[in-house]
């Protein structure tokens, strides 16, 4: 399938505009990174505790932040998670000591209870484990007089916790009466639950803990993974084409990564493991686009030996234009949909790909190709400069021979 056939656009006549745009974007990103002291790393890289909180109603972010500050967790990062109707919020807390990780989780839950309300001397049913719930039921006078054994109480408690954690509830029971459908849950159990527990307005379905040492290791490994990918591609293209093709392609991909990371800094977005995955995807995607154009350039060099290099590259770009529009255009629409409708979880990943596909597509034309033209011009000048010298040497040798 071809969208455009026999096009004759003069792409390379606009190369200086796009090179200027690339320089401006790169400088803006680098300056932003310098001013901000480097990228804004996520919990994955800097270390910390990431707590997902699911609320019955819209999370009171201001109250939660104030409660966290009162409990000594200043500087915590709060952001809505997934779709607004899900009533979920992510709390990220920086840490300096790995021994304090477990303590911080308890402090966060305490702060959430202060912000959204709790009932003293009662167990929060929506955040309790099966063992704690069974202990409360055993100690209730009504249940103590019932014929239920300790093992039966534990089974009932486990059934209720399993029910609570199963979607669509996902940790939040809104009414004790809905538990009456479970095996063994009779009116006495319901009454004991109302006496001993309360239905908390939030639950913590997930906690991720990353130590500072692990975060530093992940930083180093992410940088090395990107550099290894670039190095491997340089070697492959140098072997498959010529070394200057490899240098041009890697320079274009490096340009794409620099601009993408710079825009993350400018828009104050976090770089997480999923963003690194997007950058590595971008490296492969942009490199593939560049190789397609270079492969057509190589074919045309064999067929059109007398054509100048710049018109030949323009011809090659036009010949691969339909393929570029189909692949880049459809991929762009997909990642744009992820960015607009994918929620907070995929925001960083999709943002990197949206930016990367735009920058990567034009860099194959306006960054990699001009590098190739520039180098061929340099080699041609050297060859031309050597010509008169060789002629003079040959003439000198003939004069010597004539004597």
N, C-alpha and C positions, 0 to 999 in steps of 0.2 A: 504493500500500500504506500502511495506517495501523495503528499499534500501539494508539494510544489515541484514542478518539473521545468528543467531548463531555465532556472533563474540565473540572473547575472548581476547580483548586488555587489557593489564595491565596498565590502566590509572593511578592508584594511585602510581605506582612506579616512576612516574614523578612529584609527588606532590611537592617535595621540590624545583624543578626547577621553577614551576609556582608560588609557594609561594614567592620565592626570586624575581621573576619578578614583582609580585604584590607589594611587599615591596618597590622595587626600583621605580616603577611608582608612588606609593603613596607618597613616600618621595620627589621625584622630583616635583610632583604637589604641595605638601604642602610647600616646600621651595619656589617655584615660587610664591605661594599665599602670603607668608610672605614677600618676597622681594618686591612684587608689591603692598603690602598693601591691599590685598584681591582681589576678582574677579573683572574683568572689566565689570561693569554693563552697560547695555544699557540705552537708554532714559527712558524706562519704569520704571526703578528702581532709577536712580539717579536724574530724573527730567530734563526737558529741552524742546527744540523745535525741532521737526523733520520735515523737509521740503522736499517734493519730487518735483524735478524739471525735466521737460521734455523739451528737446531742439530739435531744427530743425536739427542741425548737432551734431557732436561729442562734448560733453561738454568740454570746456577748463578748466580743473581742476586747473591748476596752476594759471590762471588768476582769477578764482573764489576765490581761497584761498587767493590770494594777496588782492583782493577787500574786502573780509571779514575782513582781518587783518586791512586794512586801516579804516574800519568802526567800529573798536573796538571789533570785534568778533574773537579775537585770540583763537587758540585752537579748532576751529570748526573741526568737523569730516566730511570728504567727502568720499563717496564711490560709485562706479558705482552700478546701480540698475538694476535687471533683465538682459535680454540679451543685448549684446553690441549694436545691431542694433536698440534697442529701444531708445538710446540716453538719458537715464535717470540717474539722480544722486541724492543721498540722502545727505542732509546737516543736521548734528546734532550739536546743539549749547547748551552748558551747561548754566544753569541759577542759580542765587543766590536769586533772588527776583521775587515772583509771579506777582508783579505789572508790571514787565518789559516784560512779555510774549508777549503781543500784539505789543509792540514797536519793539521787536526783529524781528517779521515777516516783518514789513515794512523796517527795516534795511537790512534784507537779500535780499529782492526784489531790494532795491536800489543798493546793492553790485552786484547783478546779472546784473542789467542794466549797471553798470560801466564796468563789465567784458565782456559783450557780445554786448554792444552797445544799444543806445536809441536815440530818436529824440526829442530835446527840444521843449517844448510848444505843443507837440502832445500827444494824449492819446494812450497808448499801447492797441491795440484792443484785443490781445491775453490774456491780464490779466485784462481787464476792466469788470465791472459788467454792467447789463442791464441799470440801472439808470444813471450811468456816461455816457454810450454810448448815451442814449436818450438825455441827456443834451447837449452833443456836437453837435448832429444832429440838435436840436432845434435852437442852436445859430449860425448855419451855414447860411449865407445869401441866398444861393440857396434854401435850405429847408424852410427857413422862408418865402420865396415868394411863395412856393408851396401850394396847397390846403390841404395838410396833416394836420390833427388835432394833438394836443398834445397826445391824447390817441392812435391815429394810429401810431405815431412815437414810442411811448413806446412799442406797440405791435411788430412793426418791429424790434426794438432793442432786445426785448426778443427772437424773432424768430432767430436772428443772433447769439445770445449767446448760445441758445439751439443747434443750428446747429454746432457751434464751439466746444461745449463740448461733442458732440456725437461721439463715435468711428466710423471710425478709426482716426478721427482728434484728439480727446481727448484733446481739448484745444488749438490746433495749426492750424490756417488757414494760408496757404502759399500764397494765391493769392485772392485779393478782388473779382476778376471776378467770382469765384466759388459761391459767395453769390447771384449772379443775378438769380439763379433758385428759390430763396425763394419768397413767396408771398409778394408783396408790395415793393420789392427791385428793383427799377428802376434805370436807368442811373444816375439820380440826386442823389440818395442815394449813389451809388457807387462813384460818384465824390466827394460828401461830406465826405465820409469815407476816401478817399485818401488825402483830405485836412486837416481833423481834427485828423486823427489817423494814426498809422503806425503798421505794423505787427511785433511784437516783436519776437526775436529768441528763446524765451523760454516761458513756462507757469508753473504755480504752481498748479497742480491738487489736491494736498493734503497737509494739515498741521496738525500735531499731537502735542498737547501741554500737557505736564505732569508736574504738580507742584512738588516742592521738597517734600512737606509733603505727597502727594499722592505716590511719588516714594518710600519714606521710609516705608509707610504702605504696599505697594506692596512687598517690600523686606521681611518685617516681615511675611506677609501672605504666601509668597512662601516658606520660611523656615519652618513655622508651618505646611503647607500642606504636605511637604515632611516628617517631623517628625511624623505627625499624621498617614500618610500612613504606615510608618515603624512600629509604635507602634501598629496600628490595625492589621497588618499582624502578628506581634509577638504574640499577644493575640490569634488570630485565630489558628495559627499553634500549639501553646502550648496546646490549647484546643483539636485540632484535632489529634495531635500526642503526643509528650512529650515536656516539656519546652525546653530541649536541642536542639530539632529539630528547634524550633522557633528561639532560639538564633543563631544557625548556619545559618539558612536562612537569618535572618535580618543582621547578620554580613557580609554575602556574598553580600547582596544588598547594604549595607552601603559602602562596599569596592568598588562596581561598581560606586556608585555616587561620592565617593572621587576621584577615578581615572579619571572619566569623567570630573569633575569640574577642576581637576588638569591639564588635557590636554587642557582645554579651556584657562587656565592661561598660560601654556607653549606656546601655539600657538597664544596668544594675541587675543582671540575671545571674543566677547561680550556675556553676559548672559542676555537674554531678556525673556519676558513672554512665547514666543514660545519654548525657550530652557527649561524653567521650565516644560512646558507641556511634552516635550520630556523626561525629567528626571523622571517625574511621570509615563510616559508610560514605561520607562526602569525599574522602580521599580516593576511595575506589571508584566512585561514580564519576568524579571529575577526570580522573586519569583515564577511564574508559572512553570518555567523550573525546579527550585529546588524542588518544591512540587511533580512534576511528579517522579523525582528520589527517593525522600524520601518515597513516597507512595509505590513504588516498593520495596524499602528496607524493609518497614514495612511488606509487604506481604511475602517477602522471609524469614524474621525473624521467622514467624509463620511456614513456610514450612520446613526450614532448620535450626533447632535449634542448631545443633552441628557444623555448619560451623563457622569459624572465621569471625569476623565482616568485616575486610578489603577485603578478597576475596568475601564476600557476597555483599559488596557495589560495588566492581568491576563488579560482575555478574549483579547487578541491573542497573548499568550504561550501560553495553553492551546490556541489554534487552530493554532499552529505547533509544538506540543510533539512531535507524532509525527515531523515532519520533523527536528527537532533530535535526537531520540533515534536515529533511523535514521542520520543522517549522522555526528553526533559519536560515537555508540556504536560504529559499525563502524570508523570511523577510529581511535578510541581502542584498540580491540582489535588493530588492525593494528600501530600503533606500539608498543603494549605488547609484542607478540610480538617486534618488532625489538629492543626494549630488553632483553628477557629472553634471547633466543636469537641476537641479531645479532652478538654478539662485541664486542670492544673497538673495532673500527673504527667501528661505528655507534652506540656507546654515547652519546656526547655529542649527536649528532643526534636519536636516539630519545628521550633524556631530555628534551630541550627540547620535543619535540612532545608527549610524555606529559603533562608539566606544563602546556604551553601549551593543549592541548585541554581539560583540566579547568578551568583558570583562565579560558580564553577563553569557554567555554560558560556558566559562571555569571556572568561579567562582563557579557555581553550582557543578562542578566536583572536582575542585582542591582547593577550599576554604571551602565551606560548608561541604563537606564530610570529609576532614581531621579534622575539628573541632569536628564532631560527633565521629570519631575514637579516637581522643585524649581524649574526655570526657569519653567515654566508657572504655578507658585504665585507666584513673584516678579512676573511680568507681570500676574497677576490682582490682586495687592495694589496694584500701581501704578495699574491701571485703576480699582480701587475707590476708591483715595485721590483720584484725579483727579475722580471723579464729583461729590462735594459741591462741589468748587471750581468746576466747570463750572456746577452748579446756581446757586451763589451769584453767579457772573458773569452768568448769564442773568437772574436776578432783579434784579440791579443795573441791567442794561440796560433791563429793563421799567420800573423805577422812574424812570429817567432819561427814558424815552420818555413816561411818564405825566405828568411835569411839563410 
